[in-house]
């Protein structure tokens, strides 16, 4: 079925919506009409969307964007880091994509979307041979119309050894060597945080006999149990919130708890509490450096709580990996990372609110596997993987990068 054909399927739905209906009321009415459609029509609509999504693999795209006013009626893909429209693809007015998107939702999901004006969920496509392809999906409002982003979730987990971390860092991330502590993977959106965290979880799954609880919104990679029991709890579907999931996990006899993201003060405090209780905890943050990650955690909580949180963080922090995906000379992307271990000097700097000293500790900590982002960017330049210009563009400390590049 083509883009034109799917428009013919949803046009009658829109014709039945009163022109006076606006905003959420209009979407509620569209949802009611969509629920009346026969199953074969819903499957046909979804089949067209599946075709657009499957094209991501053909063009080596990580994301697809559809709908709303911002897409200008076209379908867009992020290919090797750059957003590009599908010039030969269908032209879709926002009203058409509104109806298409409602056809992808269950009634309970539609209720959440209209209540919160945003919906995170997993989208799954199943091949004829049973192979499942998962996509992290975000549906949201754009000037009263719906926009949609889907991110392709790689079904293959990158081997932990490909992260190229120092043995001391590997030990810090392994339950086999360290039974407790909070480890963070940080970076901007699209920097590969989830892939790195999946590699760490998989390494533990293969090396120790334990119980891993993953709390995510939504669940992306589904880990098969190897040497570990692996529970996946999706916020909004299996559990009410990150905090509820983490607190409930403590009653489920876990060894490792993975919290998808430290989004707010409540989740941060919960992560510190469960780590305090002697568990190994992993999570992510949207920050660009290790020092910024520490400052962000402390800054998220009320001023009267910051000294207490600072001391707790100094006690429980194990490792911070801050990363970026940098365009390579051959048009792809390479991983550059900053690594912090909570050494006694780092612990003292956190406790005494001297985080400004940590960058120097990173620069001088290569013996235990620490490094600044700029040092790793310089390595990639020396290996002729990235250009000096891109290294400078992606550096956090431009002055230090310039010095390293000579």
C-alpha positions as CSV (number, residue, x, y, z in Angstrom):
1,X,0.0,0.0,0.0
2,X,1.3,3.5,-0.9
3,X,1.2,6.8,0.9
4,X,-1.7,7.8,-1.3
5,X,-3.7,4.6,-0.4
6,X,-3.3,5.2,3.3
7,X,-4.6,8.7,2.9
8,X,-7.7,7.3,1.3
9,X,-8.2,5.0,4.4
10,X,-7.9,7.8,7.0
11,X,-9.7,10.6,5.0
12,X,-13.2,9.3,5.8
13,X,-12.3,9.5,9.6
14,X,-11.3,13.2,9.3
15,X,-14.5,13.9,7.3
16,X,-16.6,12.8,10.2
17,X,-14.8,15.2,12.7
18,X,-16.8,18.5,13.1
19,X,-14.8,21.5,11.8
20,X,-15.6,23.2,15.1
21,X,-13.7,20.6,17.1
22,X,-10.2,21.9,18.1
23,X,-7.2,20.8,20.1
24,X,-7.6,17.9,22.5
25,X,-11.3,17.5,21.7
26,X,-10.5,17.0,18.1
27,X,-7.9,14.3,18.9
28,X,-10.4,12.6,21.3
29,X,-12.9,12.4,18.5
30,X,-10.3,11.1,16.0
31,X,-9.4,8.4,18.5
32,X,-13.0,7.4,18.9
33,X,-13.4,7.1,15.1
34,X,-10.2,5.1,14.8
35,X,-11.4,2.6,17.4
36,X,-14.4,1.8,15.2
37,X,-12.2,0.8,12.2
38,X,-12.1,-2.9,11.3
39,X,-9.0,-4.8,12.2
40,X,-7.9,-5.3,8.6
41,X,-7.9,-1.5,8.1
42,X,-5.9,-0.8,11.2
43,X,-3.4,-3.5,10.1
44,X,-3.2,-1.9,6.6
45,X,-2.4,1.5,8.1
46,X,0.2,0.1,10.4
47,X,1.7,-1.8,7.5
48,X,2.3,1.5,5.6
49,X,4.0,3.0,8.7
50,X,6.1,-0.2,9.0
51,X,7.3,0.3,5.5
52,X,8.5,3.8,6.3
53,X,10.2,2.6,9.4
54,X,11.9,-0.4,7.7
55,X,13.4,2.0,5.2
56,X,15.7,3.2,8.1
57,X,17.8,0.1,7.7
58,X,18.2,0.6,4.0
59,X,19.4,4.2,4.3
60,X,21.4,3.6,7.5
61,X,19.3,5.9,9.6
62,X,19.1,6.0,13.3
63,X,15.8,8.0,13.5
64,X,12.7,8.8,11.6
65,X,10.5,11.9,12.1
66,X,6.9,12.2,10.7
67,X,4.0,14.5,11.2
68,X,3.2,17.8,12.8
69,X,3.9,21.2,11.2
70,X,7.6,21.0,11.7
71,X,8.1,18.2,9.1
72,X,6.6,20.2,6.3
73,X,4.6,17.2,5.1
74,X,7.6,15.1,4.5
75,X,9.2,12.1,6.2
76,X,12.7,12.8,7.6
77,X,15.6,10.4,8.5
78,X,18.7,11.0,10.6
79,X,21.5,9.5,8.6
80,X,25.0,9.4,10.1
81,X,24.0,12.3,12.4
82,X,22.3,14.6,9.8
83,X,18.5,15.0,9.4
84,X,17.5,14.6,5.7
85,X,14.0,14.6,4.1
86,X,12.9,11.7,2.0
87,X,12.5,13.6,-1.3
88,X,10.8,10.8,-3.2
89,X,8.6,9.9,-0.3
90,X,4.9,10.6,0.2
91,X,3.6,14.1,1.1
92,X,1.5,14.0,4.2
93,X,-0.6,16.8,5.6
94,X,-0.6,17.1,9.4
95,X,-4.3,16.1,9.6
96,X,-3.5,12.9,7.7
97,X,-0.6,11.9,10.0
98,X,-2.8,12.7,13.1
99,X,-5.2,10.0,12.1
100,X,-2.4,7.6,11.1
101,X,-0.7,8.0,14.5
102,X,-4.0,7.4,16.4
103,X,-4.3,4.1,14.5
104,X,-1.0,3.0,16.1
105,X,-2.1,3.4,19.6
106,X,-4.0,1.3,22.1
107,X,-6.9,3.1,23.9
108,X,-4.8,3.2,27.2
109,X,-1.9,4.8,25.3
110,X,-4.2,7.4,23.7
111,X,-5.5,8.4,27.2
112,X,-1.9,8.9,28.4
113,X,-1.1,10.9,25.3
114,X,-4.0,13.3,25.7
115,X,-3.4,13.6,29.5
116,X,0.3,14.3,29.3
117,X,0.5,15.7,25.7
118,X,3.4,13.3,25.2
119,X,3.8,9.5,25.0
120,X,7.0,7.4,25.2
121,X,6.5,3.8,24.0
122,X,8.1,0.9,22.3
123,X,7.2,0.1,18.7
124,X,7.8,-3.4,17.4
125,X,7.9,-4.8,13.9
126,X,8.0,-8.6,13.4
127,X,9.4,-10.2,10.3
128,X,7.9,-13.3,8.8
129,X,10.6,-15.4,10.3
130,X,9.8,-14.0,13.8
131,X,12.7,-11.6,14.0
132,X,11.6,-8.6,16.1
133,X,12.8,-5.0,15.4
134,X,12.3,-2.5,18.3
135,X,12.0,1.2,18.1
136,X,12.0,3.8,20.9
137,X,9.1,6.0,20.1
138,X,8.0,9.5,21.2
139,X,4.7,11.0,20.1
140,X,4.0,14.6,21.0
141,X,2.0,17.7,20.1
142,X,3.2,20.3,17.5
143,X,0.8,23.2,17.2
144,X,-2.2,21.0,17.9
145,X,-1.0,18.3,15.5
146,X,0.9,15.1,16.4
147,X,4.6,14.6,15.7
148,X,6.4,11.3,15.9
149,X,10.0,10.3,16.3
150,X,11.2,6.7,16.3
151,X,14.8,5.7,17.1
152,X,16.0,2.3,15.8
153,X,17.2,0.1,18.6
154,X,20.1,-2.1,17.5
155,X,19.3,-5.8,18.0
156,X,23.0,-6.6,18.4
157,X,24.7,-5.5,21.6
158,X,28.2,-4.0,21.1
159,X,30.8,-6.3,22.8
160,X,32.0,-4.7,26.0
161,X,35.6,-5.0,24.9
162,X,34.9,-2.7,22.0
163,X,34.5,0.2,24.5
164,X,38.3,0.0,25.0
165,X,38.3,0.9,28.7
166,X,41.1,0.4,31.1
167,X,41.0,-2.8,33.3
168,X,40.4,-0.8,36.4
169,X,37.4,0.8,34.7
170,X,36.1,-2.6,33.6
171,X,36.4,-3.8,37.2
172,X,34.5,-0.8,38.5
173,X,31.6,-1.6,36.1
174,X,31.5,-5.3,37.0
175,X,29.5,-6.9,39.7
176,X,32.1,-9.6,39.9
177,X,34.7,-7.1,41.3
178,X,32.5,-4.5,42.9
179,X,29.1,-5.3,44.4
180,X,27.8,-1.8,45.0
181,X,28.1,1.8,43.7
182,X,26.5,4.2,41.2
183,X,27.9,4.3,37.7
184,X,26.6,6.8,35.1
185,X,26.8,7.0,31.4
186,X,26.2,10.6,30.2
187,X,25.9,12.6,27.0
188,X,23.6,14.6,24.9
189,X,20.6,13.0,23.1
190,X,21.8,10.6,20.4
191,X,25.3,10.2,21.8
192,X,25.0,6.4,22.3
193,X,24.4,6.3,26.0
194,X,21.9,3.4,25.8
195,X,24.2,1.3,23.6
196,X,27.1,1.8,26.1
197,X,24.9,0.9,29.0
198,X,23.6,-2.2,27.2
199,X,27.2,-3.3,26.6
200,X,27.9,-3.0,30.4
201,X,24.7,-4.8,31.3
202,X,25.4,-7.6,28.8
203,X,28.9,-8.0,30.2
204,X,27.5,-8.5,33.7
205,X,24.8,-10.8,32.3
206,X,27.6,-13.0,30.8
207,X,30.0,-13.0,33.8
208,X,28.1,-13.3,37.1
209,X,25.2,-15.3,38.5
210,X,22.8,-12.5,39.6
211,X,19.5,-10.7,39.2
212,X,19.3,-7.5,37.0
213,X,16.3,-5.2,37.1
214,X,16.0,-2.7,34.2
215,X,13.6,0.2,34.7
216,X,13.2,2.3,31.5
217,X,10.9,4.6,29.6
218,X,10.5,2.9,27.3
219,X,12.4,-0.4,27.4
220,X,14.8,-0.5,24.4
221,X,17.1,-3.4,24.2
222,X,15.6,-6.7,25.7
223,X,18.4,-8.7,27.3
224,X,18.0,-12.5,27.1
225,X,18.8,-14.1,30.5
226,X,22.3,-15.8,30.3
227,X,23.9,-16.1,33.7
228,X,21.5,-13.5,35.2
229,X,17.7,-13.2,35.6
230,X,16.9,-10.0,33.7
231,X,13.7,-8.2,34.4
232,X,12.5,-5.4,32.1
233,X,10.0,-2.9,33.6
234,X,8.7,-0.2,31.4
235,X,7.4,3.0,33.0
236,X,3.8,3.5,32.2
237,X,3.2,-0.1,31.3
238,X,4.8,-2.3,34.0
239,X,5.4,0.3,36.7
240,X,4.1,3.8,37.5
241,X,7.4,5.7,37.6
242,X,11.2,5.3,37.9
243,X,10.9,5.9,41.6
244,X,8.2,3.2,42.1
245,X,10.2,0.8,39.9
246,X,13.4,1.3,41.9
247,X,11.7,1.1,45.3
248,X,9.8,-2.0,44.3
249,X,13.0,-3.6,42.9
250,X,14.5,-3.6,46.4
251,X,11.8,-6.2,47.3
252,X,12.7,-8.4,44.3
253,X,16.2,-9.5,45.5
254,X,18.2,-7.7,42.8
255,X,22.0,-7.4,42.5
256,X,22.0,-4.7,39.7
257,X,19.3,-2.1,39.2
258,X,19.4,0.0,36.0
259,X,17.4,3.2,36.1
260,X,16.9,4.5,32.5
261,X,17.5,8.1,33.3
262,X,18.0,10.4,36.3
263,X,15.4,12.9,35.1
264,X,14.5,14.8,38.3
265,X,15.4,15.3,42.0
266,X,13.1,12.4,43.1
267,X,14.7,9.9,40.8
268,X,18.2,11.1,41.8
269,X,17.4,10.7,45.5
270,X,16.0,7.3,44.8
271,X,19.1,6.2,42.9
272,X,21.3,7.3,45.8
273,X,19.1,5.5,48.3
274,X,19.1,2.2,46.5
275,X,22.9,2.5,46.0
276,X,23.2,3.3,49.7
277,X,21.4,0.1,50.5
278,X,24.3,-1.9,48.9
279,X,23.2,-2.4,45.3
280,X,25.1,-1.8,42.1
281,X,23.2,0.9,40.2
282,X,23.5,2.2,36.7
283,X,21.8,5.1,35.0
284,X,22.2,7.9,32.5
285,X,22.2,11.7,32.5
286,X,21.9,14.4,29.8
287,X,25.2,16.1,30.5
288,X,28.3,16.7,28.4
289,X,31.1,16.0,30.9
290,X,31.9,14.1,34.1
291,X,32.2,17.2,36.2
292,X,29.0,18.6,34.8
293,X,27.3,15.3,35.8
294,X,28.3,15.7,39.4
295,X,27.2,19.4,39.5
296,X,23.9,18.5,37.8
297,X,23.0,15.8,40.4
298,X,23.8,18.2,43.3
299,X,22.1,21.1,41.6
300,X,18.8,19.2,41.0
301,X,18.0,18.9,44.6
302,X,16.8,21.7,46.9
303,X,19.5,23.9,48.4
304,X,19.0,22.6,51.9
305,X,19.6,19.0,50.7
306,X,22.7,19.7,48.6
307,X,25.3,19.1,51.3
308,X,23.8,15.8,52.3
309,X,23.5,14.7,48.6
310,X,27.1,15.8,48.0
311,X,28.3,13.6,50.8
312,X,26.2,10.7,49.7
313,X,27.3,11.0,46.1
314,X,31.0,11.1,47.2
315,X,30.4,7.8,49.1
316,X,28.5,5.9,46.4
317,X,29.7,7.1,43.0
318,X,31.9,4.6,41.2
319,X,32.4,5.7,37.6
320,X,31.2,8.3,35.1
321,X,31.5,7.8,31.4
322,X,30.6,10.9,29.4
323,X,30.5,10.4,25.6
324,X,29.9,11.9,22.2
325,X,29.6,10.5,18.7
326,X,31.9,12.4,16.4
327,X,31.7,12.5,12.6
328,X,34.6,10.5,11.1
329,X,36.6,11.2,8.0
330,X,34.8,8.4,6.1
331,X,31.4,9.9,6.9
332,X,30.4,7.7,9.8
333,X,30.7,8.4,13.6
334,X,33.2,7.4,16.2
335,X,32.8,7.2,20.0
336,X,34.8,9.7,22.1
337,X,34.5,9.4,25.8
338,X,35.6,11.0,29.1
339,X,36.1,8.6,32.0
340,X,36.0,9.4,35.7
341,X,36.7,6.9,38.6
342,X,35.9,7.9,42.1
343,X,39.4,7.8,43.5
344,X,40.1,9.2,47.0
345,X,41.1,12.6,45.5
346,X,37.9,12.8,43.4
347,X,35.9,11.7,46.4
348,X,37.4,14.5,48.5
349,X,36.8,17.1,45.7
350,X,33.1,16.1,45.6
351,X,32.7,16.2,49.3
352,X,34.4,19.6,49.6
353,X,32.5,21.1,46.7
354,X,35.7,21.5,44.7
355,X,34.5,19.9,41.5
356,X,36.5,22.4,39.5
357,X,39.7,20.4,40.4
358,X,38.4,17.2,38.9
359,X,39.4,18.0,35.3
360,X,43.0,18.1,36.3
361,X,42.6,14.8,38.0
362,X,41.1,13.3,34.8
363,X,44.1,14.6,32.9
364,X,46.6,12.9,35.3
365,X,44.6,9.7,36.0
366,X,45.6,7.6,33.0
367,X,47.3,5.0,35.3
368,X,43.8,3.9,36.5
369,X,42.0,4.5,33.2
370,X,40.8,8.1,33.6
371,X,40.9,10.5,30.7
372,X,39.4,13.8,29.5
373,X,37.2,14.0,26.4
374,X,39.9,16.1,24.8
375,X,42.5,13.4,25.4
376,X,40.3,10.8,23.7
377,X,39.6,13.2,20.8
378,X,43.3,13.6,20.3
379,X,43.7,9.8,20.2
380,X,41.1,9.7,17.4
381,X,42.9,12.4,15.5
382,X,46.2,10.6,15.8
383,X,44.5,7.4,14.5
384,X,43.2,9.4,11.5
385,X,39.6,8.5,12.5
386,X,38.4,12.1,12.8
387,X,39.7,15.4,11.6
388,X,41.4,18.0,13.9
389,X,38.6,20.4,13.1
390,X,35.9,17.9,14.3
391,X,38.0,17.3,17.4
392,X,38.0,21.0,18.2
393,X,34.2,21.3,17.4
394,X,33.3,18.5,19.8
395,X,35.7,19.4,22.6
396,X,34.3,20.6,25.9
397,X,37.5,22.5,26.8
398,X,38.4,24.3,23.5
399,X,41.6,25.8,25.0
400,X,42.9,22.4,26.1
401,X,42.0,20.8,22.8
402,X,43.9,23.5,20.9
403,X,46.9,22.8,23.1
404,X,46.7,19.1,22.5
405,X,46.5,19.6,18.8
406,X,49.5,21.9,18.8
